[in-house]
Amino acid sequence: MQEDAMKKLILFVSMTFLLTSLLTGQTHIPAGNVNGTWNVAGSPYIVDGEIQIIVGDQLTIDPGISVEFSGHYKFIIKGRLLAEGALGNNITFSAQTPATGWHGLRFIDTNTNGQDSSKIVYCEIEDGKATGTSPDYRGGGIYCSNSSDILIRNSTLSNNSAISNGGAIYLSESDVVFNNVIITDNTASGAGGGIYLYDSDPVLNEVIISNNTATYDGAGINCFNSNPTITCSQIYGNTTQWNGAGISCYNNSTPVIQNSTFSNNLAFQNGSAIAVLYNSDVTLLNCIIWNNANNGIYVESASSLTATYSDIMNGTGQSYFGTGCIDDDPLFADPVNDDYQITWANFPVQDSTKSPCINTGDPASPLDLDGTRADMGALPFLQSGISGTITLQGGTGNVQNVEVSAGGITLNPNAAGEYLINLAPGTYTVTATLDGYTADPVTGVPVNLGQVTTGIDITLNEILPGEIVGQVALEGLGNVTEVQITAGGESTNPYPVYDPYSGNVLYYEYLLALPGGATYDVTATKAGYQDSTITDVVVVSGQQTTGNNFLLLLIKYDGWISGTITLKGGAGVVTNVEVTSDTV
């Protein structure tokens, strides 16, 4: 009997837990092996212990999922993880208690397990904390050991930490591909605040490594016997107590860095941007190394750095300052706010507002997207695009507040309404928006190599209010002026319309002024009367929509009970008596 009662209790608790999960949209994942698919219906997935994808298994995580670790647990991957979010619908890995954190994604020996590649796409990885002993204290957000078959794209790693190396990422014998990844605000008590590379040759393309810190070498990236290829990347705002705040290259490392920008990094010892140490060899091509604290580049005697067609602050006269190198202000757009786009304020006028990094990259490099010679730095200035003039018709709007958009780029025109959007060759739709105004988009605008398509002018017209008009009547003898008419967040009361000859009231009318170009539901209400709604009333700017009339009906009751209450004796007050009724 006692055993049966215990089984019933366990069943009851399990069913209660399941029902609670269903009602709250949560799925609790206990410690153990995981596979299959995690979908939005079960999100958030709350991990209550160390989980693992074993060899031969696969876990798919759908877009929009939130994975929350209730404690400091690892997610070990020896099989295949497909965490593929979508633009605007990311997958998030985080800790329910950030101060406690979780123990990160840890890929182990996937090179030799015969798995297809794992993918981390449109993901946010935060609050990972690598603690304990070796190797657990490495790689706060992602740890990879002998695991090269991983693609990380369109993702962000932030606020991760390690008490040893690799605040966000630690790679050991793992040649991972990173594309369009942001690694920011991570910390290592050892080396590699953003990334630590050990015997690894990853590819980093269009990566931002910013505001990471490390006690030892390489606040952004630390290389140990590693050969990364870094292209079109921005490395800025990183800080280390030792060497190489942007990147530290150690023990026979040979990174190749192309079309990348290093700025505003700080090393308290040597090489705020780049430190080349212990028989390492660095190649720079089409890069900008500018405004880093102390000595931007430090090359130890047994190591080397070769720079060509690069803009290097205080580089003139240095042994690494090779063919095509310059030492001129790159004219960043807004470096104080981390905008390292090179600029040309008076484009296409050839004057001093043109960045010296435009069209001065290696002539043998592939052309920029606008068909011109390669620029220096991570963000080329595109010399093709669309220009025109924005005009406001009516109203009191400011043309400089108009947002002009094309190809994912949005900007504001100048005081004269003139705009220029730099774009790669293609065909675009141009839109202009401002609250209180409307304008049709201009579609099919071509942009050709090295050319600006001019004359794409847009006039925005003030959106004039339209009016909803109708009559209101009541059943019975109620006061019509007490009826409330509401639509689109606006409300009003009817007013009498009089006969000009007799002075008698002809009817009661209401008028609501609302923004045009929209559809509204209009509701009439009065105490004691049944509410009434007219749906889908179209309002056109500058016009009246008439005939939206209401007849409100009395709320009628089937009957009543009446009588008189009398108190006999005592000091009670008859008005305090509560009278209730009930069915028989």
PATISE-749521 format. One record per residue (C-alpha): residue number from 1; residue in one letter; x, y, z. Coordinates in Angstrom, 1 decimal. Example, Ala and Ser with C-alpha at 12.3 -4.5 7.8 and 13.67 -1.06 7.14 Angstrom:
<sites>
   k r     px     py     pz
   1 a   12.3   -4.5    7.8
   2 s   13.7   -1.1    7.1
</sites>
This chain:
<sites>
   k r     px     py     pz
   1 m    0.0    0.0    0.0
   2 q    2.8    2.4    0.9
   3 e    4.6    1.6   -2.3
   4 d    1.4    2.3   -4.4
   5 a    0.9    5.5   -2.6
   6 m    4.4    6.6   -3.4
   7 k    4.0    5.8   -7.0
   8 k    0.8    7.8   -7.1
   9 l    2.6   10.7   -5.5
  10 i    5.4   10.6   -8.0
  11 l    2.9   10.4  -10.8
  12 f    1.0   13.4   -9.4
  13 v    4.1   15.5   -9.0
  14 s    5.2   14.6  -12.6
  15 m    1.9   15.5  -14.1
  16 t    1.8   18.7  -12.1
  17 f    5.3   19.6  -13.4
  18 l    4.3   18.8  -17.0
  19 l    1.1   20.8  -16.7
  20 t    3.0   23.8  -15.2
  21 s    5.5   23.6  -18.1
  22 l    2.8   23.5  -20.7
  23 l    0.9   26.4  -19.1
  24 t    4.1   28.6  -18.8
  25 g    5.7   27.6  -22.1
  26 q    8.8   26.3  -20.3
  27 t   10.7   23.0  -20.9
  28 h   13.0   21.8  -18.2
  29 i   16.0   19.8  -19.4
  30 p   17.5   17.5  -16.7
  31 a   21.1   16.4  -16.7
  32 g   21.9   13.8  -19.3
  33 n   22.0   13.2  -23.1
  34 v   20.0   15.5  -25.5
  35 n   19.0   15.1  -29.1
  36 g   16.0   15.7  -31.4
  37 t   14.6   19.2  -31.9
  38 w   13.9   22.0  -29.5
  39 n   11.1   24.2  -30.9
  40 v    9.5   27.6  -30.1
  41 a    6.5   26.0  -28.4
  42 g    8.7   24.7  -25.6
  43 s   10.8   27.8  -25.2
  44 p   12.5   28.8  -22.9
  45 y   14.4   25.6  -22.4
  46 i   15.7   25.6  -18.9
  47 v   18.8   23.4  -18.4
  48 d   18.9   22.0  -14.9
  49 g   22.1   20.0  -15.1
  50 e   25.1   19.1  -17.4
  51 i   23.9   18.0  -20.8
  52 q   25.6   16.3  -23.7
  53 i   25.1   15.4  -27.4
  54 i   26.8   12.1  -27.7
  55 v   28.6   10.7  -30.8
  56 g   26.2   10.0  -33.5
  57 d   23.4   12.1  -32.1
  58 q   22.1   15.5  -33.4
  59 l   20.3   18.3  -31.6
  60 t   18.5   21.0  -33.7
  61 i   17.5   24.2  -32.0
  62 d   14.9   26.2  -34.0
  63 p   15.0   30.0  -34.4
  64 g   13.7   32.2  -31.6
  65 i   14.6   29.7  -28.8
  66 s   15.9   30.8  -25.5
  67 v   18.2   28.3  -23.7
  68 e   18.7   29.3  -20.0
  69 f   21.0   27.5  -17.6
  70 s   19.6   27.4  -14.1
  71 g   23.1   26.7  -12.7
  72 h   26.8   26.5  -13.7
  73 y   26.4   23.6  -16.1
  74 k   28.3   22.6  -19.2
  75 f   26.8   21.8  -22.6
  76 i   29.1   19.2  -24.1
  77 i   29.0   18.5  -27.8
  78 k   30.6   15.3  -29.2
  79 g   27.9   14.9  -31.8
  80 r   26.3   17.5  -34.0
  81 l   24.6   20.8  -32.8
  82 l   22.5   22.8  -35.3
  83 a   21.7   26.0  -33.6
  84 e   20.5   28.0  -36.6
  85 g   18.5   31.2  -35.8
  86 a   17.4   33.7  -38.4
  87 l   17.7   37.4  -38.9
  88 g   15.6   39.1  -36.2
  89 n   14.9   35.7  -34.6
  90 n   18.1   34.8  -32.7
  91 i   18.8   31.8  -30.5
  92 t   20.0   32.8  -27.0
  93 f   22.3   30.8  -24.7
  94 s   22.4   32.5  -21.3
  95 a   22.3   31.9  -17.5
  96 q   19.3   32.5  -15.4
  97 t   21.6   34.0  -12.8
  98 p   24.4   35.9  -14.7
  99 a   26.6   36.2  -11.6
 100 t   26.7   32.4  -11.4
 101 g   26.8   31.9  -15.2
 102 w   26.9   28.6  -17.1
 103 h   29.8   26.6  -18.4
 104 g   29.6   27.3  -22.1
 105 l   29.4   25.2  -25.3
 106 r   32.2   22.6  -25.2
 107 f   33.0   20.8  -28.4
 108 i   35.1   17.7  -27.9
 109 d   36.9   15.6  -30.6
 110 t   34.3   16.2  -33.3
 111 n   37.1   16.0  -35.9
 112 t   37.4   12.3  -35.2
 113 n   33.8   11.4  -34.4
 114 g   32.7   11.4  -38.0
 115 q   30.0   14.1  -37.5
 116 d   28.7   16.5  -40.0
 117 s   29.6   20.1  -39.2
 118 s   27.9   21.9  -36.3
 119 k   26.5   25.3  -36.9
 120 i   26.0   28.3  -34.7
 121 v   24.1   30.9  -36.7
 122 y   22.3   33.9  -35.5
 123 c   23.0   33.0  -31.9
 124 e   23.7   35.1  -28.8
 125 i   26.1   33.5  -26.3
 126 e   26.4   35.3  -23.0
 127 d   27.2   34.8  -19.3
 128 g   29.5   31.8  -19.9
 129 k   32.0   31.3  -17.1
 130 a   35.0   29.0  -17.4
 131 t   36.1   28.0  -14.0
 132 g   37.6   25.0  -12.1
 133 t   40.8   23.3  -13.3
 134 s   42.3   22.5  -16.7
 135 p   40.7   22.4  -19.2
 136 d   37.4   23.6  -17.7
 137 y   38.8   27.0  -16.8
 138 r   39.3   27.8  -20.5
 139 g   36.7   29.2  -23.0
 140 g   33.9   31.0  -21.3
 141 g   31.4   30.9  -24.1
 142 i   32.8   28.3  -26.5
 143 y   35.6   25.7  -26.0
 144 c   36.8   23.6  -28.9
 145 s   39.3   20.8  -28.6
 146 n   40.2   18.9  -31.8
 147 s   37.0   20.2  -33.4
 148 s   37.4   22.1  -36.6
 149 d   34.1   21.2  -38.3
 150 i   32.2   24.1  -36.8
 151 l   30.7   27.2  -38.5
 152 i   30.0   30.3  -36.4
 153 r   28.1   33.0  -38.4
 154 n   26.0   36.1  -37.7
 155 s   26.4   35.6  -33.9
 156 t   27.5   37.5  -30.8
 157 l   29.5   36.4  -27.8
 158 s   29.4   38.9  -24.9
 159 n   29.9   39.1  -21.2
 160 n   31.7   35.7  -21.0
 161 s   34.8   35.0  -18.9
 162 a   37.5   32.5  -18.1
 163 i   39.8   32.3  -15.1
 164 s   42.5   31.1  -17.4
 165 n   42.6   31.7  -21.2
 166 g   39.9   32.5  -23.8
 167 g   37.3   34.7  -22.2
 168 a   34.8   34.2  -25.0
 169 i   36.4   31.4  -27.1
 170 y   39.2   28.9  -26.7
 171 l   40.4   26.8  -29.7
 172 s   42.8   23.9  -29.3
 173 e   43.7   22.2  -32.6
 174 s   40.5   23.5  -34.0
 175 d   40.3   25.4  -37.3
 176 v   36.9   27.0  -36.9
 177 v   35.3   29.4  -39.5
 178 f   33.9   32.7  -38.1
 179 n   31.9   34.9  -40.4
 180 n   30.2   38.1  -39.3
 181 v   30.7   37.5  -35.6
 182 i   30.8   40.1  -32.8
 183 i   33.0   39.2  -29.8
 184 t   32.7   42.0  -27.2
 185 d   33.0   42.7  -23.5
 186 n   34.6   39.4  -22.5
 187 t   37.3   38.9  -19.9
 188 a   40.2   36.5  -19.4
 189 s   42.1   36.4  -16.1
 190 g   44.8   34.8  -18.3
 191 a   45.4   35.5  -22.0
 192 g   43.0   36.0  -24.9
 193 g   40.1   38.0  -23.6
 194 g   38.2   37.6  -26.8
 195 i   39.8   34.5  -28.4
 196 y   42.7   32.2  -27.4
 197 l   44.2   30.1  -30.2
 198 y   46.4   27.0  -29.4
 199 d   47.7   25.1  -32.4
 200 s   44.7   26.4  -34.4
 201 d   44.3   28.0  -37.9
 202 p   40.8   29.5  -37.9
 203 v   39.4   31.9  -40.5
 204 l   37.9   35.1  -39.2
 205 n   36.0   37.2  -41.8
 206 e   34.0   40.4  -41.0
 207 v   34.6   39.9  -37.3
 208 i   34.3   42.6  -34.7
 209 i   36.5   42.0  -31.6
 210 s   36.0   44.9  -29.2
 211 n   36.2   46.0  -25.6
 212 n   37.6   42.7  -24.3
 213 t   40.1   42.5  -21.5
 214 a   42.9   40.2  -20.5
 215 t   45.5   40.2  -17.7
 216 y   48.1   38.6  -19.9
 217 d   48.8   38.8  -23.6
 218 g   46.2   39.3  -26.3
 219 a   43.1   41.1  -25.0
 220 g   41.4   40.7  -28.4
 221 i   43.2   37.6  -29.8
 222 n   46.1   35.6  -28.4
 223 c   47.9   33.2  -30.8
 224 f   50.1   30.3  -29.6
 225 n   51.7   28.4  -32.5
 226 s   48.6   29.4  -34.5
 227 n   48.1   30.8  -38.0
 228 p   44.7   32.6  -38.3
 229 t   43.6   34.3  -41.5
 230 i   41.8   37.6  -40.6
 231 t   40.0   39.6  -43.2
 232 c   37.7   42.6  -43.2
 233 s   37.7   42.7  -39.4
 234 q   37.6   45.5  -36.8
 235 i   39.6   45.1  -33.6
 236 y   39.2   48.0  -31.2
 237 g   38.9   49.0  -27.6
 238 n   40.7   46.0  -26.1
 239 t   42.9   46.3  -23.0
 240 t   45.6   44.1  -21.5
 241 q   48.1   44.5  -18.7
 242 w   50.7   42.8  -20.9
 243 n   51.3   42.7  -24.6
 244 g   49.3   42.9  -27.8
 245 a   45.9   44.4  -26.8
 246 g   44.5   43.9  -30.3
 247 i   46.4   40.7  -31.1
 248 s   49.4   38.9  -29.6
 249 c   51.3   36.5  -31.7
 250 y   53.5   34.0  -29.7
 251 n   55.6   30.9  -30.3
 252 n   55.9   30.6  -34.1
 253 s   52.5   32.0  -35.0
 254 t   52.1   33.4  -38.5
 255 p   48.8   35.2  -38.9
 256 v   47.8   36.9  -42.2
 257 i   45.7   40.0  -41.7
 258 q   44.1   41.7  -44.6
 259 n   41.7   44.7  -44.9
 260 s   41.3   45.0  -41.2
 261 t   41.3   48.0  -38.8
 262 f   43.0   48.2  -35.4
 263 s   42.2   51.2  -33.2
 264 n   41.9   52.4  -29.7
 265 n   43.5   49.3  -28.1
 266 l   45.7   49.6  -25.0
 267 a   48.6   47.4  -23.8
 268 f   50.4   48.5  -20.7
 269 q   53.6   46.8  -21.9
 270 n   54.2   46.5  -25.7
 271 g   52.2   46.6  -28.9
 272 s   48.8   48.1  -28.1
 273 a   47.5   47.0  -31.6
 274 i   49.9   44.1  -32.4
 275 a   52.7   42.3  -30.5
 276 v   54.9   39.9  -32.4
 277 l   56.8   37.6  -30.0
 278 y   58.9   34.4  -29.9
 279 n   59.7   33.6  -33.5
 280 s   56.4   34.7  -34.9
 281 d   55.8   36.4  -38.3
 282 v   52.8   38.6  -39.1
 283 t   51.7   39.8  -42.6
 284 l   49.6   43.0  -42.9
 285 l   47.9   44.0  -46.2
 286 n   45.5   46.8  -46.8
 287 c   45.1   47.5  -43.0
 288 i   44.7   50.5  -40.9
 289 i   46.6   50.6  -37.5
 290 w   45.6   54.0  -36.0
 291 n   45.3   55.7  -32.7
 292 n   46.3   52.8  -30.5
 293 a   47.9   53.7  -27.1
 294 n   51.6   53.6  -26.6
 295 n   53.5   51.8  -29.4
 296 g   50.9   50.5  -31.8
 297 i   53.1   47.7  -33.2
 298 y   55.8   45.9  -31.3
 299 v   58.1   43.3  -33.0
 300 e   60.5   41.3  -30.8
 301 s   64.0   40.9  -32.3
 302 a   63.6   37.2  -33.2
 303 s   60.2   37.9  -34.8
 304 s   59.1   39.8  -37.9
 305 l   56.2   41.8  -39.4
 306 t   55.7   42.7  -43.0
 307 a   53.2   45.5  -43.9
 308 t   52.3   46.6  -47.4
 309 y   49.7   49.1  -48.5
 310 s   48.6   49.9  -45.0
 311 d   48.1   53.1  -43.0
 312 i   50.2   52.8  -39.8
 313 m   50.3   55.6  -37.3
 314 n   54.0   56.5  -36.5
 315 g   55.0   53.7  -38.9
 316 t   57.3   55.9  -41.1
 317 g   60.9   54.7  -40.8
 318 q   60.1   51.4  -39.2
 319 s   61.6   48.2  -40.7
 320 y   58.1   46.8  -41.4
 321 f   56.9   49.9  -43.2
 322 g   56.8   48.4  -46.7
 323 t   55.6   49.2  -50.2
 324 g   52.4   51.4  -50.4
 325 c   52.4   52.1  -46.6
 326 i   51.3   55.6  -45.5
 327 d   51.2   57.4  -42.1
 328 d   48.1   59.7  -42.5
 329 d   44.9   60.3  -40.6
 330 p   42.4   57.8  -42.2
 331 l   39.5   60.2  -41.4
 332 f   37.2   57.8  -39.6
 333 a   33.6   58.7  -39.5
 334 d   33.2   58.8  -35.6
 335 p   35.9   56.8  -33.8
 336 v   34.7   58.1  -30.4
 337 n   31.5   56.1  -31.0
 338 d   33.4   53.1  -32.6
 339 d   32.5   54.1  -36.2
 340 y   35.6   53.3  -38.2
 341 q   34.2   53.9  -41.6
 342 i   36.6   55.8  -43.8
 343 t   35.0   59.0  -45.2
 344 w   35.0   61.4  -48.1
 345 a   32.7   64.3  -47.0
 346 n   32.7   66.1  -50.3
 347 f   32.6   63.1  -52.6
 348 p   33.2   63.1  -55.5
 349 v   35.3   66.4  -55.2
 350 q   38.9   65.5  -55.0
 351 d   39.8   67.5  -51.9
 352 s   41.2   67.1  -48.3
 353 t   38.0   65.5  -47.1
 354 k   38.9   62.3  -49.0
 355 s   40.4   59.7  -46.8
 356 p   44.0   58.8  -47.8
 357 c   42.9   55.1  -47.5
 358 i   40.5   55.3  -50.4
 359 n   41.8   53.7  -53.6
 360 t   45.3   53.2  -52.1
 361 g   45.2   49.5  -51.2
 362 d   47.2   46.9  -53.1
 363 p   46.5   47.3  -56.9
 364 a   46.7   43.5  -57.1
 365 s   43.9   43.0  -54.5
 366 p   40.4   42.3  -55.7
 367 l   38.4   45.4  -56.5
 368 d   36.0   46.9  -53.9
 369 l   32.3   46.3  -54.4
 370 d   32.0   49.6  -56.3
 371 g   34.5   48.4  -58.9
 372 t   37.3   50.7  -57.8
 373 r   40.8   49.9  -56.5
 374 a   40.8   48.3  -53.1
 375 d   40.7   50.6  -50.0
 376 m   42.6   50.2  -46.8
 377 g   40.8   49.1  -43.7
 378 a   37.8   46.9  -42.9
 379 l   35.1   49.3  -44.2
 380 p   35.7   50.5  -47.8
 381 f   34.2   53.8  -49.0
 382 l   31.8   52.8  -51.8
 383 q   32.1   55.3  -54.7
 384 s   28.8   54.3  -56.3
 385 g   25.4   54.9  -55.0
 386 i   22.2   57.0  -55.1
 387 s   21.7   60.7  -54.6
 388 g   18.7   63.1  -54.7
 389 t   16.8   65.8  -52.9
 390 i   14.1   65.4  -50.3
 391 t   11.2   67.9  -50.2
 392 l    8.5   68.3  -47.6
 393 q    5.1   69.5  -48.8
 394 g    3.1   71.2  -46.1
 395 g    3.4   70.8  -42.4
 396 t    6.1   72.0  -40.0
 397 g    8.5   69.0  -40.4
 398 n   12.3   69.3  -40.5
 399 v   13.8   67.8  -43.7
 400 q   16.9   66.9  -41.8
 401 n   14.8   64.4  -39.7
 402 v   13.7   62.5  -42.8
 403 e   15.1   58.9  -42.9
 404 v   16.2   57.9  -46.4
 405 s   16.9   54.2  -46.8
 406 a   18.2   51.9  -49.5
 407 g   20.1   48.6  -49.4
 408 g   19.9   48.4  -45.6
 409 i   21.6   51.8  -45.2
 410 t   19.6   54.7  -43.5
 411 l   20.7   58.3  -43.3
 412 n   19.4   61.8  -43.0
 413 p   19.6   64.5  -45.7
 414 n   21.3   67.9  -45.1
 415 a   19.5   71.2  -44.5
 416 a   18.9   71.5  -48.3
 417 g   17.3   68.1  -48.4
 418 e   20.2   66.6  -50.3
 419 y   21.3   63.0  -49.7
 420 l   23.9   60.5  -50.9
 421 i   23.8   56.8  -50.1
 422 n   27.0   54.9  -51.0
 423 l   26.0   51.5  -52.3
 424 a   27.5   48.6  -54.2
 425 p   26.3   48.0  -57.8
 426 g   22.8   46.6  -57.9
 427 t   19.1   47.5  -58.1
 428 y   17.5   49.2  -55.1
 429 t   14.3   50.6  -53.6
 430 v   14.6   54.0  -52.0
 431 t   12.3   55.1  -49.2
 432 a   11.9   58.3  -47.3
 433 t    9.9   58.5  -44.0
 434 l    9.0   61.1  -41.5
 435 d    6.2   61.1  -38.9
 436 g    3.2   63.0  -40.2
 437 y    4.2   62.6  -43.8
 438 t    3.8   60.0  -46.6
 439 a    5.7   59.3  -49.8
 440 d    5.8   56.5  -52.3
 441 p    9.0   54.5  -52.5
 442 v   11.1   54.7  -55.7
 443 t   11.7   51.2  -57.0
 444 g   14.1   49.7  -59.5
 445 v   16.9   52.3  -59.0
 446 p   20.0   51.0  -60.7
 447 v   23.6   51.5  -59.4
 448 n   26.4   50.9  -61.8
 449 l   30.1   50.3  -61.1
 450 g   31.9   53.5  -60.1
 451 q   28.8   55.7  -60.7
 452 v   26.3   57.6  -58.6
 453 t   22.7   57.4  -59.8
 454 t   21.5   61.0  -59.4
 455 g   18.1   62.7  -59.4
 456 i   16.2   60.3  -57.2
 457 d   14.1   63.0  -55.7
 458 i   11.3   62.3  -53.3
 459 t    8.5   64.6  -52.1
 460 l    6.8   63.8  -48.8
 461 n    3.3   65.1  -48.4
 462 e    1.8   66.0  -45.1
 463 i   -0.7   63.5  -43.9
 464 l   -3.9   65.6  -43.4
 465 p   -6.5   64.3  -41.0
 466 g   -9.6   62.7  -42.3
 467 e  -13.0   62.8  -40.5
 468 i  -15.5   60.2  -39.5
 469 v  -19.0   61.7  -39.3
 470 g  -22.3   60.2  -38.2
 471 q  -25.5   60.6  -36.3
 472 v  -26.4   59.2  -32.9
 473 a  -29.8   58.4  -31.4
 474 l  -31.0   56.6  -28.3
 475 e  -33.9   54.4  -27.5
 476 g  -35.9   56.0  -24.8
 477 l  -35.3   59.4  -23.2
 478 g  -31.6   59.4  -22.5
 479 n  -29.2   62.4  -23.0
 480 v  -27.5   61.8  -26.4
 481 t  -24.7   64.2  -25.6
 482 e  -23.5   61.8  -22.9
 483 v  -22.7   59.1  -25.5
 484 q  -19.0   58.6  -25.9
 485 i  -17.7   58.0  -29.5
 486 t  -14.1   56.5  -29.7
 487 a  -11.8   55.4  -32.5
 488 g   -8.0   55.3  -32.9
 489 g   -7.4   56.5  -29.4
 490 e   -9.5   59.6  -29.9
 491 s  -12.9   60.3  -28.3
 492 t  -15.7   62.8  -28.6
 493 n  -19.4   63.4  -27.7
 494 p  -22.3   64.1  -30.1
 495 y  -23.6   67.6  -30.5
 496 p  -27.1   68.9  -31.5
 497 v  -27.8   70.1  -35.0
 498 y  -30.6   72.7  -35.1
 499 d  -33.1   73.6  -37.7
 500 p  -32.1   77.2  -38.7
 501 y  -35.8   78.3  -38.9
 502 s  -37.5   76.7  -36.0
 503 g  -34.5   76.3  -33.7
 504 n  -35.5   72.8  -32.9
 505 v  -33.0   69.9  -32.7
 506 l  -33.0   68.0  -35.9
 507 y  -30.5   65.3  -34.8
 508 y  -27.3   64.7  -32.9
 509 e  -24.0   64.4  -34.8
 510 y  -20.4   63.5  -34.0
 511 l  -17.2   64.2  -35.8
 512 l  -13.8   62.5  -35.1
 513 a  -10.6   63.8  -36.8
 514 l   -8.1   61.0  -37.3
 515 p   -4.9   60.4  -39.4
 516 g   -5.8   59.5  -43.0
 517 g   -4.8   56.4  -44.8
 518 a   -5.9   54.1  -42.1
 519 t   -8.9   51.9  -41.1
 520 y  -10.6   52.3  -37.7
 521 d  -13.3   50.6  -35.5
 522 v  -15.7   53.2  -34.1
 523 t  -17.5   52.5  -30.8
 524 a  -20.4   54.3  -29.1
 525 t  -21.0   53.7  -25.4
 526 k  -23.4   55.1  -22.7
 527 a  -24.3   53.7  -19.3
 528 g  -27.5   51.8  -19.4
 529 y  -27.3   51.2  -23.1
 530 q  -25.8   48.4  -25.2
 531 d  -22.4   49.3  -26.8
 532 s  -22.3   49.5  -30.5
 533 t  -19.3   49.2  -32.9
 534 i  -18.9   49.9  -36.6
 535 t  -15.8   48.1  -37.9
 536 d  -13.3   48.9  -40.7
 537 v  -14.2   52.5  -41.3
 538 v  -11.8   53.9  -43.9
 539 v  -10.4   57.4  -43.4
 540 v   -8.9   59.3  -46.3
 541 s   -6.7   62.4  -45.8
 542 g   -8.6   65.6  -46.2
 543 q  -12.0   63.9  -46.6
 544 q  -15.0   63.0  -44.6
 545 t  -16.3   59.4  -44.2
 546 t  -20.0   59.9  -43.5
 547 g  -23.0   57.8  -42.7
 548 n  -21.5   56.0  -39.7
 549 n  -24.7   56.2  -37.6
 550 f  -25.5   54.7  -34.2
 551 l  -28.8   53.8  -32.5
 552 l  -28.1   52.7  -29.0
 553 l  -30.6   50.3  -27.4
 554 l  -31.5   50.2  -23.7
 555 i  -30.3   47.3  -21.7
 556 k  -33.5   45.6  -20.8
 557 y  -34.2   43.2  -17.8
 558 d  -36.8   40.4  -17.7
 559 g  -38.3   41.6  -14.4
 560 w  -37.6   42.7  -10.9
 561 i  -38.2   42.0   -7.2
 562 s  -39.1   44.8   -4.9
 563 g  -40.1   45.2   -1.2
 564 t  -39.5   47.0    2.0
 565 i  -36.9   46.2    4.6
 566 t  -37.8   47.0    8.3
 567 l  -35.6   46.7   11.3
 568 k  -37.3   45.7   14.6
 569 g  -35.4   46.6   17.7
 570 g  -31.7   47.4   18.1
 571 a  -29.7   50.3   16.7
 572 g  -29.1   49.1   13.2
 573 v  -29.3   51.4   10.1
 574 v  -31.7   50.1    7.4
 575 t  -29.5   51.5    4.7
 576 n  -26.7   49.2    5.7
 577 v  -28.8   46.1    5.0
 578 e  -27.5   44.0    2.1
 579 v  -30.2   42.5   -0.1
 580 t  -29.2   39.6   -2.3
 581 s  -31.1   37.2   -4.5
 582 d  -30.5   33.6   -5.7
 583 t  -32.2   31.1   -7.9
 584 v  -34.4   28.4   -6.4
</sites>
